[in-house]
Amino acid sequence: MTSIASMFSSGDSTTDSPAAAVAARTEAILEGRPAAADPIASLKELADSLPSLDDVQAVAEDDTSELTDTERQQKDKTESVIRTAVATGNTAIWVIAQGLERAAKGTWWRRSHPTYAAYVNDLTGRSASYIRRLRSGAPLALETAVQTGRVPNPGQIEETRKTQRQHGTEAAILLFQVVSEVTEELGDKTTAETLEAVRNELPPTLPEVPEQARATIERVTRRTLGSGGGDDEPTAFEEESNDGVRIRTPKGETTTSETHADGEDIEDAEIVPEHLAALQDALKTLNAVNRAVTKDLFTQAAADPDDASEYERVRQAIIKKTTSIRNKALHAPKG
């Protein structure tokens, strides 16, 4: 199995990076080897690699100008440091869990603490039940990190463990990887709720061939997240039903009103609660936008080479906004 430290080596980075030094020390501690790197000093070195705050040009929040070359370099460097720090911290969680699994097996706390729970809390500041959940998820979390280069957090790993129990380890890792890639493509972030939504839509069995399993998971992910899962699959904000809508009055009574897909023929709107009325208004607006933004409109806009960069910026912004709304609705309480 690939070492923890190797998770942090990519591109032009080396195992001498601050994050790799932290990971190397945690490995050394677990294996009982001496480690030369001081993790606190390594993290300080990582912080020191950030651009100087004095060198960062202050810009007004409403400024929409292009970033200068210097700003792009500062941004890229800072984001690299942030990602490294996040990866280090996320990996450390699972390393802690593995270490405490050894402590639990050996009952190493028996002379210093009255209970294992007291030992865990004293050592980590966390509850024993929380650590127990981490211990059970650590093997899958670290294997996922090794295979994908992404370190899942505890909430994400709880969802992928459910996939592991039903479809196996490789499918669980594939789920995390594919959902992460698709949500990034859509300008969003992977959450436990996103993984749950996709997992719930997976077929009872997945193909045994890894490439076919990946294709199935990706198709389900795109369909679930509204990025298009095929010509016969509805995407974000495409309404398919003209069924009646039940409208709840302030006193709790309901009345049924026929409405079109665009939500424009809702009766008795004055008795709809304020929050529901706001959602109905939003639905009208979204359907109007959906009718206006056609495939042909995109094709024509993309055809002008002089505005290629602006077209791509707008296209990505539309994807991000529509996906954000889709995910809000997807994760909202069900009626």
Secondary structure, DSSP 4 states (H G I P E B T S, - for coil): ---SGGGG--TT--TTSHHHHHHHHHHHHHHT------HHHHHHHHHHTSPPGGGSPP--TT--PPPPHHHHHHHHHHHHHHHHHHHHHHHHHHHHHHHHHHHHHHTTTTTT-SSHHHHHHHHHSS-HHHHHHHHHHHHHHHHHHHHHS----HHHHHHHHHHHHHH-HHHHHHHHHHHHHHHHHTT----HHHHHHHHHHS-SS--SSHHHHHHHHHHHHHHHHTS--STTS--TT-------EEEE-TTS-EEEE---TT----S-GGGS-HHHHHHHHHHHHHHHHHHHS-HHHHHHHHT-GGGHHHHHHHHHHHHHHHHHHHHHHHTSPP-
